[in-house]
Every structure is written in C-alpha cells, then in structure tokens.
Amino acid sequence: MDFAWWDVYHGEVARTFKGQKHSTCGACSKFGIRLVEIDGKVFNPHRTSGAGAVMLAYLAGARRVIMLGYDCQHTGGKAHWHGDHPSKLGNAARPETWRAGFVKLAEAVKGIEVINCSRTTALDVFQRMTLEDALCIP
C-alpha cells in the first residue's frame, strides 16, 4: 500500500514470500502486485496496513475479524512495535490521522463483526473485547 515501502523491500518480498501480495498504489504496475477486486468491491486500505488487512479479510468473505495490535498511537514512546523504518520511509508521525480511515473502513465492512482485542489502543471505532473473551464467542 505504501509505494516507498515497496520500492525498498520489493526484492526481499519477491525472494522470501510466495503468498499473494496486494496493493492499491503504483506498486501494482511497477512490481506486479495484484489489485484486489472481489464482487465489484475494490480493495481500499483506508490509509493503513492494519485497515487494509481488515478490508482484505472482508473481501475474502470473513464474517468475523479479531484485531490485535491496533494501538493507533505511539505506545511506550515507539512509533512501531518493530522499531523504526529506514530514514527514507515514514515512521507513523501522525497516528491520530488514522482514525478517519478506520471510520470509513467500519462503514465499508458493515455486516461483519469486527472486534478490537488490542491490549492498548486509541482506536474506538470497533467493539472492544479481551482476546480471551472474543475467542470464547461461538
């Protein structure tokens, strides 16, 4: 979804990941990434990879999505759980702007159950629940 990320990592991804790769950016044509369209619905990542993952699950027919690690804030003073990206890539400078994308995502995936089980989160768009409770729901 992030062209700069694909520009840096496309070679490594091509060598090490054999699964499906999806994007809506220029990576589709430059790196041969699939643009997703299912039943006339086009993949829209709604500004973040996390929202994009929920959207892909929806397009693939999921009826229930459990979200983990959607902190949508700088938790513990870190921009990412995995450490900062190299300098030419962004480092989540303004996570507060992501909420608007999740609001649009919630509208786009109406009809499926989306539960945010992240331990720490600034995201208040979806139902909140502990992972243990979410896994106990039939």
C-alpha positions in Angstrom: 0.0 0.0 0.0 2.9 2.3 0.6 4.9 2.8 -2.6 8.1 3.9 -0.7 7.9 0.6 1.3 7.5 -1.5 -1.9 10.4 0.4 -3.5 12.7 -0.5 -0.7 11.5 -4.1 0.1 10.1 -5.5 -3.2 13.2 -7.6 -3.9 13.2 -9.2 -0.5 9.5 -9.8 -0.6 9.8 -11.5 -4.0 12.6 -13.7 -2.8 11.1 -14.7 0.6 7.3 -14.5 0.4 5.4 -16.8 -2.0 1.8 -15.9 -1.0 -0.5 -13.3 -2.5 0.6 -9.7 -2.4 -2.0 -6.9 -2.7 -1.8 -3.1 -3.1 -3.7 -0.1 -4.4 -0.7 2.0 -5.1 1.8 2.3 -8.1 3.3 -0.9 -6.8 0.7 -2.7 -8.8 2.2 -1.9 -12.1 5.9 -1.4 -11.1 6.2 -4.6 -9.0 3.4 -6.8 -10.3 1.3 -6.6 -7.1 -2.3 -7.7 -7.5 -5.0 -5.0 -7.3 -7.9 -6.7 -5.5 -11.4 -6.6 -6.7 -14.0 -9.1 -5.4 -17.6 -9.0 -6.5 -17.2 -5.4 -7.8 -15.6 -4.2 -4.5 -12.2 -2.8 -4.9 -9.6 -3.1 -2.1 -9.2 0.1 -0.2 -6.6 0.1 2.6 -8.2 3.2 4.2 -4.7 4.8 4.9 -3.1 2.0 7.0 -1.8 -1.6 6.6 -4.0 -2.6 9.5 -7.2 -1.3 8.0 -6.1 -2.9 4.7 -5.8 -6.3 6.5 -9.4 -6.0 7.8 -10.6 -5.0 4.3 -8.8 -7.9 2.7 -10.5 -10.3 5.2 -13.8 -8.7 4.4 -13.3 -9.1 0.7 -12.3 -12.7 1.2 -15.6 -13.4 2.9 -14.7 -13.2 6.6 -17.8 -12.8 8.8 -15.8 -12.0 11.9 -12.4 -10.3 12.3 -10.4 -10.1 15.5 -8.0 -7.2 15.6 -4.7 -7.5 17.5 -2.0 -4.8 17.9 -4.1 -1.9 16.6 -2.7 0.6 19.1 -3.1 3.6 16.7 -0.9 5.6 18.9 2.8 5.8 20.0 2.7 3.2 22.7 5.7 3.3 25.0 7.1 6.2 23.1 7.6 4.0 20.0 6.3 4.6 16.5 6.2 0.9 15.7 6.4 -2.3 17.8 9.2 -3.5 15.4 11.4 -0.4 15.6 11.7 2.5 13.2 11.8 2.1 9.4 14.9 3.3 7.5 15.0 7.1 7.1 13.5 7.2 3.6 10.3 5.5 4.9 7.7 7.1 7.2 7.6 6.3 10.9 4.0 6.9 11.9 4.5 10.5 12.6 0.7 11.2 13.0 -1.2 8.1 14.0 -4.1 10.4 15.2 -4.9 10.9 11.5 -5.6 7.1 11.0 -8.9 7.2 12.9 -10.7 8.8 9.9 -9.6 5.8 7.7 -11.0 3.4 10.3 -14.3 5.3 10.4 -14.6 4.8 6.7 -13.5 1.2 7.0 -16.2 0.5 9.6 -18.8 1.8 7.1 -17.3 -0.3 4.3 -17.3 -3.6 6.3 -20.8 -3.2 7.8 -22.4 -6.5 8.1 -19.4 -8.4 9.6 -18.3 -8.4 13.2 -15.1 -6.6 13.8 -13.7 -6.8 17.4 -10.6 -4.8 18.5 -8.8 -7.0 21.0 -5.6 -4.8 21.1 -4.3 -4.5 24.7 -3.6 -0.8 24.3 -5.4 1.3 21.7 -6.6 4.8 20.8 -9.0 3.3 18.3 -12.6 3.5 19.4 -14.4 2.7 16.1 -15.0 -1.1 16.7 -16.3 -3.1 19.6 -13.6 -3.7 22.3 -13.0 -7.0 24.0 -10.2 -9.1 25.5 -8.8 -11.7 23.2 -9.8 -14.4 25.7 -13.5 -13.3 25.6 -13.5 -12.9 21.8 -12.2 -16.4 21.3 -15.0 -17.8 23.6 -17.8 -16.4 21.5 -19.3 -19.2 19.3 
